[in-house]
Amino acid sequence: MSATRVTTVTLREMKDRGEKISMLTAYDYPIARLLDEVGVEVILVGDSLAMVGLGYETTLPVTMDEMLHHVRAVSRGVKRALVVADMPFGSFQVSAEEGVRNAARFLKEAGAHAVKLEGGREVKDLTHRLTGIGIPVMGHLGLTPQMVHQFGGFKVQARTAAAAERLVEEALLLEEAGIFSLVLEGIPWQVAEAITEELRIPTIGIGAGSSCDGQVLVTNDLLGLFDDFTPKFVKRYASLKETITAAFAEYHGEVKAGQFPGREHAFRLDEGESRRWEQRLNRRRRTVKTLGRG
């Protein structure tokens, strides 16, 4: 694995030579370090944090301050990968000025290398403005979780020919606005394939089939740590919930039974100090006993 920093140019070059891009989410320093060490090219600090890390039912409640906190932690753990920060709901919809301010905070205060914006035509102007001042933008079309209430739930998008054509047009608009890559979520694979063929920039699929230039999953889904629901497109590579629960239960049982900690887990005085301590302790015990009789 090369130690060279992954950049937006790196991803474009990977698409040009047909090399797939690996992308996963991280929300803390330890996981970010592990992802970076195995060579994952892009680490997304996703607003999925709201659901898999903070216990909300949707991604909508997570705030800028919460996202900044987690992006900082991830950035400290990464030496090679491209760190992308998700712009949370409400951080860019009010005005372009607020969107620019918040995007800049991710780079300036939290160490991110780029931001991700959900939406199509409605974020085109903001995307153009951000890229024009040096803030790289990753786009996100299809099933955009911040629109969950408008969609009526987490539903597959672009299922008709007309809807698919609109999605292709929006993808081209975002490319024109300057995005360096595009996440395609929850759409038929035929539509994702067409968009990938038309765009010069790389596409990253999640529930969009294998024709995309790269793939992304929520790490907690991949590890089997989040099972409130499991989307069709998720492949579990581990079942850490069962492993961790078993370890917690074993610890709890040993503490209750007085089996942990054992002598092997405890510290002790050096031999000479141990003898002196025993002498002092015996004097204290005699003193306490004498006072008690008095």
N, C-alpha and C positions, 0 to 999 in steps of 0.2 A: 504493500500500500504506500502510495506516495504521500509525503508530508506537505506537499504543495497545497496552499489554501484554495478551496473551491470557490469560484466566483460565478457571477451570472454568465460571463463569457465561457467559462468551463462547461456549463450546462448546454449552451448553444453548440459548442464544439462536439459534445457527446452526442447530441441529436444528429449532427452532420455525419458522424461516422457510425451511427447506428448502435451506439452503446447505451444500454438502459440506465436510467437514473433511479437511485434508491433514496426514498424519503420517509422519515418517521417522525412522530411527535415526541417531544420531551418537555417536562415541566419543572425539572430540578437538576441539580448539579451531578448527582451520581449517574442517572440514566443518560444524561447528555454526554458524559465522559465515555460511557460504554459504547454508545452509538458512534461517537467520533472515532474510537479505537478500532471498531470493526470496519470502518470505511464508508459508512452511510454518507452520501454526498450532501443531502439537505436535511436539516433538523428544523421542524416547524414547532414553534411554541403556539399551539392552536388554542382557539377559544373553546375547544372541546374540554379544556381544563375545567370549565364550569360544571360539566356533567361527570367526568371521570375523576376529577380531583377535589371539587368543592361541593358535590352533591346536589346540584340543581337539576331540574328536569329538562332544561334546554340550555343552549349556549348564551342566551340573551342576558342573564343577570351579571355576568362577569364584567368587572370594571377595568378602566385603564390602569388604576393603581395596582390592582391585582395582577394584571398582565405584565406590567413593568417589573414587578417583584419577581415573577417567575422567569421572565426573559433575562434579567440580570443573572439569576442563578444558572440558567442554561449557558449563557455566554461565557461564564467563568469556567465552565467545564469543556469548552470546545476550542480546539487548536486548528482544526482543518476544515470542518464542514461549514456550509453556508447556513447561517442562522436566520430564519424568517419569522417575524412576529405577526400574529394575526391581529388585525384591527378589530377590536370588539364592537358589538352593536352599540350605537350611540356615539361612537368616537369620531365618526366622519360624516354622518347623515345630516347633522344640523347645518353645517356650512363648510365651504371649501377651506376657509381659513382655519377652522377648528380641526379639520382633517389633516391639513399640512402640519399644524402645530403638534398634533398627537403622533403623527407618523415620524416627525423629526425627533420626538422624545424617545422613541424606540431605538433610534440609531445613536443619538447623543447621550442619553442617560442610561440605556440598558445594554448597549453593545450589539444590537442586532445589525445584520447586514442588509436587510430588506424587509418590506412589509407585505402582507397579503390582504387584498380587498375582495370582499364578496360582492357580486353584482355585475351587470353588463353595461348597457347603454347609460344607466343612471350614474355610473362612476367613471365614465369615459373622461370627462373634463378634469376631474380630480386626479385621475391617473396621469393624464398628460401633464398636469401641473407638478405633480410629485416627481415624475421622471425628469422633468425639465430642470428641477433644482437639485438633482443628484440622489434622489431616494428611489432605489429600485423597487418595482412593484410586481408581485405575483398575482395574477388574476384568479378568479374562482367562479365557475359557472355550473349550471345544472341544478342539483339539489344543494342549494345554499342554505345551511341551517339557520341563518339569521332571518330567513323568510319563512320559517316553519309554520307560523300562524297563517300567513297568506296562502301557503300551499295546502293547508289543512292537514299537516302532519309530515312525517319524513317519507315522502313519496317519490318514486322514480319520475324524472322529468323527461321532456322531449320524446314522448311516446307516439306522437303523430308526425306525419311527414311535414306538416306546416310548422309545428313546434320545433322540430329538428332543424328546419331551414332557418328559423329565427335564431336558434342557438348558434348555428354556424356564422350567421351575420354578426352576432354580438361578439363572438370570438375574434373575428376579423377586425371589428371596431376596437377591441381592447389591444390587439396587436398593433394597430395603427397608433393607438394612444401611448404605446411604449412599454407594455408589460414584457418581462423577460421570460416568463413561463406562465402556464395556465393549468390550474387544477380543474379537472372535469369529474364531477361527483354525481353518482346515481343516475346515469343516463344509459340508453341502449348502446351496446358495443359498436354497432354499425355507425352511429352518430359520432361517437368518439373517434372512430377510425377515420371518418371523413374530415373531421376537424384537424386531426393530427397530420393528415396528408396535406391540407391546405395551408397550415401555419408554418412559418419559418422558425418560430420559437418552439421549445419543447412543451409537450403536454404531460401532465402528471395525473394518472387515473386513480380513482377510489370508487369502486363499483362502476367502472366504465370499460371493462374488458382489457385485453392484453395488448391492444394495438397502440396504446399510449406510449410516449417516449420514456415514461417512468411510472412508478407506483408509490402510493403513500397509504399507510394505515395508522390508526391511533394505537400507540404502543401498548396501552392498557388492554385493548382488545386482543392484540397479537399475543400478549403474555397470559391471557386468561384471568386478568385481574378485575375486569368489569363485565358483569353478566346480567345487568338489569334488562338488557336486550342485546341480541347479536344480529347485526345486519347480514344479509345473504353474502355480501362480498368479503366478509371477514374470514380469514383463515387463522385459527389458533395454533401457534407454534409451541405453546407451553400451557400448563394448567397451574399457574403459580398460586391461584387462590386456594386450591386444595393443599398445596405444599405449605403455604404460609399459615393457613388455619391449623393444620396439624402441628406445626412448630409452636404456635401460640398455645394450643391446648396442652401440649406436652409440658411446656414451661409452667403454665398455670397449675397443672397437676403436681409437678415436682415441688413447687413453692408451697402449695397447700399441705403436701405430705412431709415437708421438711427435708426433702432430698436435694434441693438446690438452695444455696451454693454448697458444694462439698469443700473439703480441705484443699483440694487442688485448685480451687478458684479463689482462695483467701491468701492474704499477705501475712507474714509473721515477722516478729522481731529477730534480730541476729541473736546468736546463742548467748553471748555475753550480756546483751541488753535484756534478753529474756529472763536470765537469772536475777538481774537487778530488779526487773519489773515484778517478778514473783515475790521478792523480798519486800518491795514497797507495797505491793498489793496485800500481802499478809499483815503488814503493820496497819494498813487502813482498815482491814477487816477486824483486827483486834481492837482498834480504837472505836469503831462503830459498835462492836459488841459490848465494849465496856460502857460506852455512853448509853446504850440501850438499857443496860441493867440499872444504871443510875437513875 
